[in-house]
Amino acid sequence: TAGPSWRWIIDRNPMFLLSGVFMFAGCFLVSRHIHAIDPADVPKGTVIGLLIGLLVVLNLYEFLVILLGLILARSRTLVRDSRHLLGLALLLLVDASFIYNETGIVSLQAGAVIATVATLLAWGKAYAMIRALRIRATIPAMGVMALSLAAMYALPVTVSALADDGFLKPHYALAVWCGLGLIVALYALPRRWVKLGLTRSADHRQLQQLVSAGLILLPLISLVGHAAAALWVYENAFEPAMLSPVLLGLAAIILRHHESLGGARPSAQAACLIVASAIVASLLPGEGLIYTVEHNTWVAMSPLRGVLLLSPLLLSWGWLIAGRHPLGLINVALPLVAAGLGHTPGSMLIHLRWLYNQLAEYLPSTQMQWGIVAITAAFGCLLLGALLSWWRRPGKPVLIASAADDSHAMQGPQPG
């Protein structure tokens, strides 16, 4: 009979997890060795050949992991092993080892080919898992997942193409993060992502949930990680403004699912993200991220002004979703006013002070003038009050009638 330790090993089967650890460690060590090779010291094509060989081995291993995981998923008793394998496959699918970062560094042309082939293979692997596990993904969900995977594999090549002599200029780095923010915002498109098919057990249902959640979230998380790694590879300083597009994308996702999340809280959370995006965009922007026009401080562009010009679009969407309250239009107008005042908090204060000095000449200076202003304001408020009453008037009869109906319904039938 087997001892307790041997029975634990058979029951838990940690071999799959150990296999994944060894594969990640091996890929990391080999990729570090390839990265350290000076192309001038080896024959032409050696570095590319080593990288392609490593990627071929990695994809072969990934196919075997997925195949074995799907085979074990058919069993009632081996679903846990399948969960380990397909969880490992998801990490390999999103390049958790960051091997594909080397593709753009070694050669731009070869990197583009490798990124294209890797994207097609990733789509095939994801589709195979979805079909085999009876996960029905909507067309928008499939499109967003496919785009995220394509962006992840294309990012190293794109950054390499934008880099100049091994350095990525700040405005190019910000453009990469703006593209990342756009992809985050596209996650707001699918109202419903997947529908899980019938399964034989609760363990199979958990496997479906693991794979579907992994295919939805992991490509986006990996894409953010690859964008951050690109800054490290090209020795770029991290600018806080780079997070602004991502925060705006998250605000779009929250607004999209306003109804399912319930109430006005999602709109408030999205507004907080928009404010946070503006604050982050104003923190120590580098000189390369600000464009000014000589002798005209009003005409300039910065990450903060970009956020303030995009925010009204999201706030208008939130206003339409959250009930179209008249006062909500003030929130839409505030970012536009702030964007018109300046491109940085300092310039806004300077321009605001200048406007005040200009308007001070036209402000009332005597009691008679202030009295006329007050009387005019009284008529204006009276008109606005009438408009607000007219706005509310169509809903009153319906509310009274429904309340009366509810009252009769609660009393029940009256005796004749």
C-alpha positions in Angstrom: 0.0 0.0 0.0 1.1 3.6 -0.8 2.2 5.8 2.1 0.5 9.1 3.0 3.1 11.2 1.1 2.7 9.1 -2.1 -1.1 9.2 -1.8 -0.9 13.0 -1.5 1.2 13.3 -4.6 -1.2 11.0 -6.6 -4.2 12.9 -5.4 -2.9 16.4 -5.8 -0.7 15.7 -8.9 1.7 18.7 -8.6 3.6 17.6 -11.7 1.7 19.9 -14.0 2.5 22.9 -11.9 6.1 21.9 -11.6 6.2 21.5 -15.3 4.9 25.0 -15.8 7.5 26.4 -13.3 10.3 24.7 -15.2 9.1 25.9 -18.5 8.8 29.5 -17.4 12.2 29.4 -15.8 13.8 27.8 -18.8 12.2 30.3 -21.2 13.3 33.2 -19.0 16.9 32.0 -18.8 17.2 31.3 -22.6 15.6 34.6 -23.5 18.0 36.5 -21.2 20.9 34.7 -22.9 19.5 35.7 -26.3 19.0 39.3 -25.1 22.7 39.5 -23.9 24.1 38.3 -27.3 25.8 41.0 -29.3 24.9 40.4 -33.0 28.3 41.6 -34.1 30.0 38.7 -32.2 28.0 35.9 -33.8 27.1 34.9 -37.4 24.3 36.7 -39.1 20.9 35.2 -38.3 22.1 33.3 -35.1 20.1 35.5 -32.7 16.9 35.2 -34.8 17.4 31.5 -35.2 17.7 31.0 -31.5 14.6 33.1 -30.8 12.5 31.3 -33.4 13.7 27.9 -32.0 12.7 29.0 -28.5 9.3 30.1 -29.7 8.7 26.9 -31.6 9.5 24.8 -28.5 7.2 27.1 -26.4 4.3 26.8 -28.8 4.7 23.0 -29.0 4.6 22.8 -25.2 1.5 25.0 -25.2 -0.3 22.9 -27.7 0.5 19.7 -25.6 -0.7 21.5 -22.5 -4.0 22.5 -24.1 -4.6 19.1 -25.7 -3.9 17.2 -22.5 -6.1 19.7 -20.5 -9.0 19.3 -22.9 -8.7 15.5 -22.8 -8.7 15.4 -19.0 -11.7 17.8 -18.9 -13.9 15.0 -20.3 -13.4 13.0 -17.1 -15.5 13.6 -14.0 -12.6 12.9 -11.6 -9.7 14.7 -13.4 -11.2 18.1 -13.8 -8.9 19.6 -11.2 -5.9 18.5 -13.3 -7.5 20.0 -16.3 -7.9 23.2 -14.5 -4.2 23.3 -13.7 -3.3 22.6 -17.2 -5.6 25.1 -18.9 -4.7 27.8 -16.3 -1.1 27.2 -17.3 -2.1 27.4 -21.0 -3.8 30.8 -20.4 -0.6 32.2 -18.8 1.4 30.9 -21.8 -1.1 32.3 -24.2 -0.7 35.9 -22.9 3.1 35.7 -22.9 3.5 35.8 -19.2 7.2 35.0 -19.7 7.6 38.2 -21.9 9.5 36.2 -24.5 7.8 38.0 -27.4 9.3 41.3 -26.1 12.5 40.1 -27.8 10.9 39.9 -31.3 10.9 43.6 -32.0 14.4 44.1 -30.5 16.1 41.5 -32.6 14.7 42.4 -36.0 11.8 44.6 -37.0 10.9 42.5 -40.1 11.2 39.2 -38.4 9.4 40.5 -35.3 6.4 41.5 -37.5 6.2 38.0 -39.0 6.6 36.3 -35.6 3.9 38.6 -34.1 1.5 37.8 -37.0 2.0 34.0 -36.7 1.8 34.2 -32.9 -1.5 36.1 -33.1 -3.1 33.6 -35.5 -1.9 30.7 -33.3 -3.3 32.4 -30.2 -6.7 32.9 -31.8 -6.7 29.2 -32.8 -5.8 28.1 -29.2 -8.4 30.3 -27.6 -11.1 29.2 -30.1 -10.3 25.5 -29.5 -10.7 26.0 -25.7 -13.9 27.9 -26.1 -15.5 25.3 -28.4 -14.2 22.2 -26.5 -15.5 23.6 -23.1 -18.9 24.6 -24.5 -18.4 28.3 -23.9 -20.5 30.5 -26.2 -18.8 33.9 -26.6 -20.7 36.7 -28.2 -19.4 38.3 -31.4 -18.4 41.6 -29.7 -16.6 39.6 -27.0 -14.7 37.5 -29.5 -13.7 40.6 -31.4 -12.4 42.4 -28.2 -10.5 39.3 -27.1 -8.9 38.9 -30.5 -8.0 42.5 -30.7 -6.4 42.4 -27.2 -4.3 39.4 -28.2 -3.3 41.0 -31.5 -2.3 44.2 -29.7 -0.3 42.3 -27.1 1.8 40.5 -29.7 2.2 43.6 -31.9 3.2 45.9 -29.1 6.9 45.0 -29.1 7.2 45.5 -32.8 5.2 48.8 -32.7 7.4 50.2 -29.9 10.6 49.1 -31.7 9.4 50.9 -34.9 8.7 54.1 -32.9 12.0 54.0 -31.0 14.9 56.1 -32.2 18.3 54.7 -31.6 17.2 52.6 -28.7 15.1 55.4 -27.1 11.4 55.9 -27.1 10.5 59.6 -27.2 8.0 60.6 -24.4 5.2 61.6 -26.8 5.5 58.2 -28.6 5.4 56.4 -25.2 2.2 58.4 -24.3 0.7 57.5 -27.7 1.3 53.8 -26.9 -0.6 54.2 -23.6 -3.3 56.2 -25.4 -3.8 53.2 -27.7 -3.8 51.0 -24.6 -6.5 53.2 -23.1 -8.6 52.8 -26.3 -8.4 49.0 -26.1 -9.5 49.2 -22.4 -12.5 51.4 -23.5 -13.4 48.8 -26.2 -14.1 46.4 -23.3 -17.2 48.4 -22.8 -18.7 47.2 -26.1 -19.9 43.8 -25.1 -23.0 44.0 -22.9 -22.8 40.2 -22.4 -19.5 38.4 -22.8 -20.1 34.6 -22.6 -22.9 32.1 -22.0 -21.8 28.9 -20.4 -23.2 25.7 -21.8 -24.5 22.7 -19.8 -21.9 20.7 -17.9 -21.7 17.4 -16.1 -20.6 18.8 -12.7 -19.8 21.8 -10.6 -16.1 21.2 -11.2 -16.7 21.5 -15.0 -18.6 24.7 -14.4 -15.6 26.1 -12.5 -13.4 25.1 -15.4 -15.6 27.0 -17.8 -15.6 30.1 -15.6 -11.8 29.9 -15.2 -11.2 29.8 -19.0 -13.8 32.4 -19.9 -12.5 34.9 -17.3 -8.9 34.2 -18.2 -9.6 34.8 -21.9 -11.4 38.1 -21.1 -9.1 39.6 -18.5 -5.6 38.1 -18.9 -4.9 39.6 -22.4 -5.7 43.0 -21.2 -3.6 42.6 -18.0 -0.7 41.2 -20.0 -1.0 44.1 -22.5 -0.6 46.6 -19.6 2.4 44.6 -18.4 4.0 44.6 -21.8 3.5 48.4 -22.1 5.2 48.9 -18.8 8.0 46.5 -19.8 8.6 48.5 -23.0 9.4 51.6 -20.9 12.0 49.6 -19.0 13.5 48.0 -22.1 13.9 51.4 -23.8 15.0 53.2 -20.6 12.1 55.6 -20.5 10.9 57.3 -17.4 7.4 56.5 -16.3 5.1 59.5 -16.7 2.0 59.5 -14.4 0.0 61.0 -17.4 0.3 57.6 -19.1 -2.2 56.2 -16.7 -4.9 58.7 -17.7 -6.1 56.9 -20.9 -6.4 53.7 -18.9 -8.5 55.4 -16.2 -10.8 56.9 -18.9 -11.2 53.4 -20.4 -12.1 52.0 -17.0 -14.7 54.8 -16.6 -16.2 53.8 -20.0 -16.5 50.1 -18.8 -18.3 51.2 -15.6 -20.7 53.4 -17.5 -21.5 50.6 -20.0 -22.5 48.3 -17.3 -24.4 50.9 -15.3 -27.7 49.1 -15.4 -26.3 45.7 -14.4 -24.3 47.3 -11.5 -27.4 49.2 -10.4 -28.3 52.7 -9.4 -26.3 55.9 -9.7 -23.3 54.5 -7.9 -21.5 53.4 -11.1 -21.9 56.9 -12.6 -20.3 58.4 -9.5 -17.5 55.8 -9.6 -16.9 56.7 -13.3 -16.9 60.4 -12.5 -14.3 59.7 -9.8 -12.1 57.9 -12.3 -12.4 60.8 -14.7 -11.3 63.2 -12.0 -8.5 60.9 -11.1 -7.4 60.8 -14.7 -7.3 64.6 -14.9 -5.3 64.7 -11.6 -2.8 62.1 -12.8 -2.4 63.9 -16.1 -1.5 67.1 -14.3 1.3 65.6 -12.2 4.7 66.6 -13.4 4.3 66.2 -17.2 7.6 66.1 -19.0 8.6 68.7 -21.5 8.2 66.3 -24.3 4.5 65.9 -23.5 3.6 69.6 -23.7 3.3 71.5 -27.0 3.1 75.3 -26.8 2.8 78.1 -29.3 5.3 81.0 -29.0 3.8 84.2 -27.6 0.4 82.6 -27.0 -0.1 80.9 -23.7 -3.8 80.1 -24.5 -3.0 77.8 -27.4 -1.1 74.8 -26.1 -1.7 71.0 -25.7 -0.9 68.8 -22.8 -2.1 65.5 -21.3 -4.4 67.4 -18.9 -6.1 69.3 -21.7 -6.5 66.1 -23.7 -8.2 64.5 -20.7 -10.4 67.5 -20.2 -11.5 67.5 -23.8 -12.4 63.8 -23.8 -14.1 63.8 -20.4 -17.3 65.5 -21.6 -17.9 62.6 -24.0 -17.9 60.1 -21.1 -19.9 62.5 -18.9 -22.5 63.0 -21.6 -22.8 59.3 -21.9 -23.2 59.0 -18.1 -25.8 61.8 -18.2 -27.9 59.9 -20.8 -27.7 56.6 -18.8 -28.3 58.0 -15.3 -31.6 59.7 -16.0 -30.7 63.0 -17.8 -31.0 65.2 -14.8 -30.8 68.9 -15.8 -28.1 69.7 -13.3 -25.9 66.9 -14.7 -25.2 69.1 -17.7 -23.1 71.3 -15.4 -20.7 68.3 -15.0 -20.5 68.0 -18.7 -19.6 71.7 -19.1 -17.1 72.0 -16.4 -14.2 70.1 -18.1 -14.8 72.1 -21.3 -14.5 75.4 -19.3 -11.3 74.1 -17.6 -9.8 73.0 -20.9 -10.5 76.5 -22.3 -8.7 78.1 -19.4 -5.4 76.4 -19.9 -3.3 73.3 -20.4 -1.8 73.1 -16.9 -3.2 74.1 -13.4 -0.7 77.0 -13.3 -1.8 78.4 -16.7 -5.5 78.0 -15.7 -4.9 80.2 -12.6 -3.0 82.8 -14.6 -5.7 83.0 -17.3 -8.5 83.0 -14.7 -6.8 86.0 -13.0 -6.5 87.8 -16.3 -10.2 87.2 -17.1 -11.2 88.5 -13.7 -9.1 91.7 -14.2 -10.8 92.2 -17.6 -14.2 91.7 -16.2 -13.6 93.8 -13.2 -13.9 97.0 -15.3 -17.5 96.0 -16.2 -18.7 95.1 -12.7 -21.2 97.4 -11.0 -19.6 100.0 -8.7 -22.6 101.8 -7.2 -25.6 100.8 -5.2 -27.9 101.7 -8.1 -26.0 99.5 -10.5 -26.0 96.5 -8.0 -29.7 97.1 -7.5 -30.5 96.8 -11.2 -28.4 93.6 -11.3 -30.4 92.1 -8.4 -33.8 93.0 -10.0 -32.7 91.5 -13.3 -31.5 88.4 -11.5 -35.0 88.2 -9.8 -36.7 88.1 -13.2 -34.2 85.6 -14.5 -34.7 83.2 -11.5 -38.5 83.5 -11.9 -38.2 82.5 -15.5 -35.9 79.6 -14.7 -38.3 78.4 -12.0 -41.2 78.4 -14.5 -39.1 76.4 -16.9 -38.2 73.8 -14.2 -41.9 73.5 -13.2 -42.8 73.0 -16.8 -40.1 70.3 -17.1 -41.6 68.4 -14.1 -45.3 68.9 -15.1 -45.7 66.0 -17.6 -44.8 63.4 -15.0 -47.2 64.5 -12.2 -50.5 63.1 -13.5 -48.9 59.7 -14.1 -47.4 59.6 -10.6 -50.7 60.6 -9.0 -52.7 58.1 -11.1 -50.3 55.3 -10.3 -50.4 56.2 -6.6 -54.2 56.1 -6.7 -54.2 52.8 -8.5 -51.9 51.3 -5.9 -54.2 52.6 -3.2 -57.2 50.9 -4.7 -55.2 47.7 -5.3 -54.2 47.6 -1.6 -57.8 48.2 -0.4 -59.2 45.3 -2.5 -62.6 45.1 -4.0 -65.2 47.4 -2.4 -68.6 46.1 -1.4 -71.5 47.0 -3.7 
